[in-house]
Amino acid sequence: MKHRIERPQGISVARVLVETLTIPAVLFLGLLFCFPMAFHQPQPHHAKLVIADPAVERTVDTALQRQHPGGFDVTAVADAREARRAVLDRDAVAGYATKGRHAVLYVAGANGASLDQALTKGFTQLAAHNHQKLTATDVAPTVSEDGSGATLVYFGIAWNVPGYILATTLLRAVTLNRRKKLITIAGVAGLFSAVGFLVGVGLGFFPNDPAALAIAFLLTTAVATFSLGMAPFVKHFFPLAGLGLYVVLSVPSSGLVPVQLLPRFFQDLHAVMPLGDAVDGLRGVLYFDHVGVLKPVLVLCAWITAGLALLGLDAWRHHRMAVRRGAEDEQQDIPEPPVEDPSVEAPAPTALPVHPHHFGEPLPMLEGTVRDGEQQPVRHAAVTVMDTGGRQLVRTTTNARGEYAVTGLPEGYISVVVSHPGRDPLVHQKLLQSGVAVRADFTLHDRRDGTSVRAGAQRLDLGHARHGS
């Protein structure tokens, strides 16, 4: 049968352009506004400071509010020792203590060099106004190879964005079920975290504390799991959702510019985004003796939990759909639907050569053997795969051993039609499911008196599509 593809009528060019340009336009606007707002001329916003002398708290607060309205939240502590401890406990970004004509500013280089510079500049002017000499003391310095204090952000991005890319590639892995995809995510996250940690320590970019491995593992796992879970719900907006979350919103709020110098919107994002929390956790592990690590770990675990919940919800949704359609004897692992992902080429129905699988080659979703009544292989038998609407998906022929293989098929019921000159054609109906390689074998019998048998010529196999069925 000759199939003709008709062009849809009544769809205007303007509508096609709008649908095509929506995703890049939204990403363009997001990058255009988010990055400059976060990185251009950063100023302190509600940075927490402690003053060792309660008597001068009001004076310092007034002077700072005059220089940076709303820039600092000032509180008083008993003495210089408590001011220093507040910085080490991450309760404040700086502590200020005065004694006679001398003043000391306690800062943490691990919070970022630009924050230290802004604090030192402001308090130098304040001390000079009071005829005092300021000494800046770094209580949590970074390693010598990380003078800016931003290296952890770069490593965080390396563990963050590939997690999203991993999810997009797993969407195409039609022979992997949900369980195998989650195992793959865990394995890749473990590998990436180990390699990144060894590179960072080996090049002297951060201290050698193996606890950082756990933070890196959680970050990649959180991004990949949540991305995989949201894909069936956002569908063709998946690239917009992924790039929006993990680039447009995550990078400006990551801590590349110290969080205390970001506008309040990005400070709030930093508190909930995986990348920002991972950077906080890494800083706590590597420079603050594990202080302040619990909250970032809990946030990353919450993203993983949300991703698992979305995967479970999608499985439940399709289970309900299958029940409504009267499907029986369903397997435990409910198949997930194919997701349109414009950022990655979708798998297309394709005939495969039948030979031992080589690395990098696609795995067959449907395979089988065609034999005659004497169980001899039938060469050049035509194998046609059609969807439930009768549309041809792919057509191939058997090899000298009577074998065929096809991949890139959509999930759900398909019909496999096999024919050969002088033999009765057969039809098998199969259910393609995620992670299950389906087999459909045929036995073609010779035609009787040159005519095909009407009712009995077709054999419908309505059982579950299992390997070896």
C-alpha positions in Angstrom: 0.0 0.0 0.0 1.3 3.4 -0.9 1.1 5.9 1.9 0.8 9.6 1.4 1.6 12.3 4.0 -0.7 15.2 3.6 0.3 18.6 4.8 -1.9 20.1 7.5 -4.3 22.7 6.2 -5.3 25.9 7.9 -2.1 26.5 10.0 -0.7 29.9 9.3 3.0 30.7 9.0 2.6 33.2 11.8 1.4 30.5 14.2 4.2 28.2 13.2 6.8 30.9 13.8 5.3 31.8 17.2 5.4 28.2 18.3 8.9 27.8 17.0 10.4 30.9 18.5 8.6 30.9 21.9 11.3 28.8 23.7 14.4 30.7 22.4 12.7 34.0 23.0 11.8 33.3 26.6 15.3 32.0 27.2 16.8 35.1 25.6 14.8 37.4 27.8 15.6 35.4 30.9 19.3 35.6 30.2 19.1 39.2 29.2 17.5 40.3 32.4 18.7 37.8 35.0 22.5 37.9 34.4 22.9 41.7 34.2 20.7 42.2 37.2 22.7 39.8 39.3 26.3 40.6 38.1 26.3 44.3 37.3 27.6 46.5 40.1 26.8 44.1 43.0 25.9 45.9 46.2 25.3 44.5 49.7 21.7 43.6 50.5 20.9 42.8 54.1 24.3 41.4 54.8 24.5 40.3 58.5 27.2 42.0 60.6 28.1 41.8 64.3 29.7 44.5 66.3 31.7 43.6 69.4 31.0 46.8 71.3 27.3 47.3 72.0 28.0 50.9 72.8 29.1 51.7 69.2 26.5 49.5 67.5 24.1 52.3 66.8 26.9 54.6 65.5 28.2 51.9 63.1 24.7 51.0 62.0 23.9 54.6 61.2 27.1 55.1 59.3 26.6 52.0 57.2 22.9 52.8 56.4 24.1 56.2 55.2 26.6 54.5 52.8 24.4 51.5 51.8 20.7 51.9 52.7 19.4 48.4 53.5 22.8 47.0 52.8 23.6 45.6 56.3 21.7 44.1 59.3 23.8 45.0 62.3 23.6 43.2 65.7 25.8 43.5 68.8 27.8 40.8 70.6 29.7 40.8 73.8 33.3 41.0 72.6 35.8 40.4 69.8 35.9 36.7 70.4 32.2 36.3 69.9 32.4 38.5 66.7 35.0 36.2 65.3 33.0 33.1 66.3 29.9 34.5 64.6 31.8 34.7 61.3 33.1 31.1 61.7 29.6 29.9 62.6 28.3 31.6 59.4 25.9 33.7 61.5 27.5 36.8 60.0 29.6 37.7 57.0 31.8 40.0 59.1 32.6 40.9 62.7 33.8 44.3 63.8 35.6 45.1 67.1 37.3 48.3 68.3 39.8 49.0 71.0 41.2 52.5 71.4 42.7 53.7 68.1 42.6 50.2 66.6 39.8 48.3 64.9 39.6 44.8 63.7 37.3 43.4 60.9 36.8 39.6 60.9 35.9 38.3 57.4 35.8 35.0 55.6 37.6 34.7 52.3 35.6 31.6 51.5 32.5 33.8 51.1 34.0 35.5 48.1 36.8 38.0 47.5 34.4 40.7 46.2 32.5 40.6 49.5 35.6 40.9 51.5 36.7 43.9 49.4 33.4 45.6 49.8 33.4 45.1 53.5 37.0 46.1 54.0 36.5 49.3 51.9 33.4 50.3 53.9 34.9 49.7 57.3 38.2 51.3 56.4 36.3 54.5 55.7 34.3 54.1 58.9 37.5 53.5 61.0 39.2 56.5 59.3 36.2 58.6 60.2 36.7 57.6 63.8 40.5 58.1 63.6 41.2 54.4 63.9 43.4 52.1 62.0 41.6 49.0 60.6 43.1 45.5 60.4 41.3 42.9 58.4 41.6 39.3 59.6 40.5 36.4 57.3 39.2 33.7 59.6 38.3 31.3 56.8 40.8 31.8 53.9 40.6 29.8 50.7 43.4 27.8 49.2 46.0 29.8 47.2 44.6 28.5 43.9 41.2 30.0 44.6 41.9 33.7 45.2 38.4 34.8 44.1 36.6 32.3 46.3 34.4 31.4 43.3 36.1 28.1 42.2 33.5 26.0 44.1 30.8 27.6 41.9 32.6 26.5 38.7 32.8 23.0 40.0 29.1 23.2 41.1 28.1 24.2 37.5 30.1 21.2 36.2 28.0 18.9 38.5 24.8 20.8 37.8 24.2 21.3 34.1 25.4 17.7 33.0 22.7 16.4 35.3 20.1 18.0 33.1 21.8 16.8 30.0 21.9 13.3 31.4 18.1 13.4 31.9 17.6 14.5 28.2 19.7 11.7 26.9 17.9 9.2 29.2 14.6 10.3 27.6 15.9 8.7 24.4 17.0 5.4 26.1 13.8 3.7 25.2 15.1 0.3 26.2 15.7 1.4 29.8 12.8 1.4 32.3 12.5 3.9 35.2 14.4 1.7 37.6 17.3 1.4 35.3 17.3 5.0 34.5 17.5 5.9 38.2 20.3 3.4 38.7 22.1 5.1 35.7 21.7 8.5 37.3 23.2 7.3 40.6 26.1 5.7 38.8 26.8 8.7 36.6 26.5 11.1 39.6 28.9 8.9 41.6 31.4 9.0 38.7 31.1 12.7 38.1 31.5 13.6 41.7 34.6 11.4 42.1 36.3 12.7 39.0 35.5 16.3 39.8 36.7 15.9 43.4 39.9 14.3 42.3 40.5 17.1 39.7 39.8 19.8 42.3 42.0 18.4 44.9 44.8 17.3 42.5 45.0 20.8 41.0 44.8 22.5 44.4 41.5 24.2 43.8 40.0 23.2 47.1 41.0 21.3 50.3 40.9 17.5 50.5 37.8 16.6 52.4 35.9 13.5 51.0 32.6 14.8 52.5 32.5 17.1 49.4 31.9 14.0 47.3 28.5 13.6 49.0 27.4 17.1 48.1 28.5 16.7 44.5 26.7 13.4 44.2 23.5 14.9 45.6 23.6 17.9 43.3 23.9 15.8 40.1 21.4 13.3 41.3 18.9 16.0 42.3 19.1 17.8 38.9 18.9 14.6 36.8 16.1 13.0 38.9 13.9 16.1 39.0 14.5 16.7 35.3 13.5 13.2 34.4 10.4 13.4 36.6 9.2 16.7 35.2 9.7 15.8 31.5 6.4 14.0 31.0 4.5 16.9 32.5 6.2 19.8 30.7 6.5 17.8 27.4 7.8 20.0 24.6 8.6 22.8 27.0 11.2 20.6 28.6 14.2 22.5 27.3 12.7 25.8 28.5 12.1 24.3 32.0 15.5 22.7 32.2 17.6 25.6 30.9 15.4 28.1 32.8 15.9 26.2 36.1 19.5 25.2 35.8 21.1 28.0 33.9 18.9 31.2 33.8 17.9 31.0 37.5 20.7 28.9 39.0 23.8 30.5 37.7 23.0 34.1 38.8 22.0 32.9 42.2 24.7 30.3 42.6 27.2 32.5 44.6 29.4 33.4 41.6 28.8 36.9 43.0 28.6 36.5 46.8 25.0 36.0 47.8 25.1 39.0 50.2 25.8 41.3 47.2 22.8 40.0 45.2 19.4 41.6 45.0 16.8 40.0 47.3 15.2 38.0 44.5 18.4 36.1 43.8 19.1 35.7 47.5 15.8 33.9 47.8 16.5 31.8 44.7 19.9 30.9 46.2 18.1 29.4 49.2 16.1 26.9 47.2 18.0 26.2 43.9 20.1 23.0 43.9 23.3 24.7 42.6 23.2 27.5 45.2 22.6 25.0 48.1 25.3 22.7 46.8 27.8 25.6 46.8 26.8 26.5 50.3 27.2 22.9 51.4 30.7 22.7 49.7 31.8 25.9 51.4 30.6 24.6 54.8 32.4 21.3 54.3 35.7 22.6 53.0 36.1 25.9 54.8 33.8 26.2 57.8 34.4 22.8 59.6 31.0 21.4 58.3 29.0 24.3 59.8 25.8 25.1 57.9 25.8 21.9 55.8 22.5 20.3 57.0 20.2 22.8 55.3 21.7 22.5 51.8 21.7 18.7 52.1 18.0 18.7 53.1 17.2 21.0 50.1 19.0 18.7 47.7 17.3 15.7 49.1 14.0 17.5 48.7 14.7 18.0 45.0 15.5 14.3 44.6 12.3 13.4 46.5 10.2 15.7 44.3 11.7 14.0 41.2 10.9 10.6 42.5 7.3 11.7 43.4 6.8 13.0 39.8 8.1 9.7 38.4 5.7 7.9 40.7 2.8 10.2 39.7 3.4 9.7 36.1 3.5 5.9 36.6 0.2 6.1 38.5 -1.3 8.3 35.8 -0.5 5.8 33.1 -1.6 2.9 35.2 -5.0 4.5 35.6 -5.1 5.1 31.8 -4.3 1.5 31.2 -7.0 0.4 33.6 -9.6 2.5 31.9 -8.6 0.9 28.6 -9.2 -2.5 30.0 -5.5 -3.6 30.1 -5.0 -6.7 32.1 -2.1 -8.4 33.8 0.1 -5.3 33.7 3.7 -5.5 34.6 4.9 -3.9 37.8 7.0 -1.3 36.1 4.4 0.9 34.3 5.7 2.2 30.9 6.5 5.8 30.7 5.4 7.8 27.6 7.8 9.2 25.0 8.6 12.9 25.7 9.0 15.4 22.9 12.3 17.1 23.5 13.3 19.6 20.8 16.8 19.9 22.3 17.5 16.3 21.5 16.6 14.5 18.3 13.7 12.1 19.0 14.2 8.5 18.1 12.7 7.6 14.7 11.4 4.1 13.7 14.4 2.5 12.0 15.3 -0.9 10.7 18.5 -2.4 12.1 21.0 -4.9 10.7 20.9 -8.1 12.7 24.3 -8.8 14.2 25.9 -8.9 17.7 25.4 -5.5 19.3 28.4 -3.1 19.0 29.1 -0.3 21.4 27.3 2.9 20.4 24.8 1.2 18.2 21.0 1.5 19.0 19.4 -1.4 20.7 16.5 -3.1 19.0 13.0 -2.6 20.5 11.4 -5.2 18.3 13.1 -8.3 16.8 12.1 -11.7 15.6 12.5 -14.5 13.1 10.3 -15.6 10.2 10.3 -19.3 9.3 8.2 -21.5 7.0 6.1 -24.5 7.8 9.2 -26.7 8.0 10.8 -24.2 10.4 13.3 -23.1 7.8 14.2 -19.3 7.7 12.4 -17.2 5.1 14.7 -14.8 3.4 13.4 -11.4 2.1 10.1 -11.6 3.9 8.5 -8.1 4.2 8.1 -6.9 7.7 5.8 -3.9 8.2 5.2 -2.2 11.6 2.1 -0.1 11.9 0.5 1.9 14.7 -3.0 1.5 16.0 -4.3 3.9 13.4 -2.9 1.8 10.5 -0.1 4.2 9.7 3.1 2.6 8.6 6.0 3.3 11.0 8.8 1.3 9.4 9.3 -1.4 6.8 12.2 -3.9 6.5 13.0 -7.4 5.2 14.5 -10.4 6.8 18.1 -11.5 6.2 19.3 -14.9 5.1 18.6 -16.3 8.6 15.0 -15.0 8.5 15.8 -12.4 11.2 14.8 -8.7 11.4 15.2 -5.9 14.0 13.6 -2.5 14.5 14.1 0.4 17.0 12.8 3.9 17.6 9.2 2.7 17.9 6.6 4.6 20.0 5.3 2.9 23.2 1.9 1.3 23.1 0.2 -1.3 20.8 1.7 -1.9 17.3 0.8 -4.3 14.6 3.6 -6.3 12.9 2.6 -7.6 9.4 4.8 -10.2 7.7 4.3 -11.3 4.1 6.1 -13.2 1.4 5.1 -14.1 -2.1 3.2 -17.4 -2.2 2.6 -17.5 1.5 -0.2 -16.4 3.8 0.5 -13.1 5.6 0.4 -12.9 9.3 -0.2 -10.1 11.8 1.0 -10.0 15.4 -0.2 -7.3 17.7 2.4 -6.3 20.4 2.5 -3.9 23.3 5.8 -2.0 23.5 6.8 -1.0 27.0 9.7 1.0 28.4 12.8 -1.1 29.0 11.4 -4.3 27.4 12.8 -5.7 24.2 9.9 -7.3 22.4 10.1 -10.4 20.2 7.7 -11.4 17.5 8.4 -14.6 15.6 6.3 -15.8 12.6 5.7 -19.0 10.8 4.4 -18.5 7.3 2.6 -21.3 5.5 2.2 -21.8 1.8 -1.0 -20.5 0.3 -3.7 -23.0 -0.5 -4.8 -23.2 -4.1 -3.3 -19.7 -4.7 -5.7 -18.0 -2.4 -5.3 -16.6 1.1 -7.3 -17.8 4.0 -9.6 -15.0 5.2 -10.4 -15.3 8.8 -7.6 -17.6 9.9 -4.8 -16.0 8.0 -4.3 -13.5 10.8 -3.1 -14.5 14.2 -3.5 -11.8 16.8 -1.1 -12.0 19.7 -2.7 -9.8 22.3 -0.5 -10.9 25.2 2.0 -8.7 26.9 5.1 -7.7 24.9 7.9 -9.6 26.7 11.3 -10.7 25.7 10.9 -14.1 24.2 7.1 -13.9 23.9 
